[in-house]
């Protein structure tokens, strides 16, 4: 196992994953606040603009702009396709979900994507996971099921639309994560290209969706935060983590997001967490702890 600064690559990967997870956890509250002020399409476009600009600014600062062309020439098809899936289609489905269901339910359903990563990883790339990873992800799935079932009201017709949108969000993001995990590219120029093509995909849809270009200062600050931190910075950390740790562990780390999201939603949006949801949270936490513990003790 490689070490750097006294920390193994696996430990660094887990740390990157947890930092990304913390930032991802703020997305639900931010999205819900944004879609109450603007339409979903305007929100995702502004987030895409800020994320792409932030990544380009980072490359300019590091004098790495030339690497953008180099990376694109190596994978001229991958970046447009993966960017459209993970930062185009996924973003649209994600924010449409918040128009139909409460933020707490949307977050829980969105973060079933880690449960989809293992089968997708095996189907597309034949990546095998250890028995403990499968068991722990299944345990985490049970916790998510409790969280979902405790939300109530999923049988309502309006919520069924939200349910379909949320599961579509989860599937497209799981596919995006698996694709970027197995595509070896330089992280910063690669993430810039993915965000750029995701943004171009969204702009192509502008004739079909209303776009609000003039927004207040407070709304601009909100979408700037969502674009720079939970999108640009968090995706860089998440991409690094996916390369350093197995899919099973990254999947389990991602299952922490609904827990942190619900806590933030409760504090900021005042949506109540019921005791049964607390049980689901405890099960997810247990699955993550066991995954990391068992992985570190396995030779």
Number of C-alpha atoms within 10 A of each C-alpha: 6 9 11 8 6 8 12 14 17 20 18 18 24 23 16 20 27 21 16 26 25 17 19 24 23 21 22 27 21 20 20 21 17 22 18 11 12 14 17 25 24 21 26 26 26 22 26 30 20 23 29 25 18 20 24 21 15 16 18 12 10 9 10 14 16 11 15 18 12 13 17 18 10 11 14 11 10 16 24 19 17 23 26 24 22 25 26 28 18 26 25 19 22 27 24 21 29 25 17 17 20 15 23 27 25 27 28 23 25 25 25 25 24 26 23 19 23 23 17 18 22 13 11 12 12 11 14 16 16 14 9 19 26 18 15 25 27 16 20 29 21 16 23 26 17 19 28 21 14 19 17 10 14 17 9 10 10 12 17 15 16 25 21 14 24 29 20 20 28 25 24 23 27 26 21 20 24 21 18 23 21 14 13 11 15 14 17 22 23 25 25 25 24 26 31 25 24 28 23 19 20 22 17 10 13 13 8 9 14 12 18 13 9 8 11 10 8 9 17 17 11 18 23 19 19 27 27 21 20 22 24 25 20 22 24 21 19 27 22 21 27 22 18 20 20 21 24 27 29 27 29 29 26 24 28 22 26 27 25 20 24 27 20 20 24 15 12 12 16 10 15 13 16 11 11 15 22 17 16 23 23 14 21 30 20 16 28 25 16 20 24 21 12 15 18 11 7 8 5
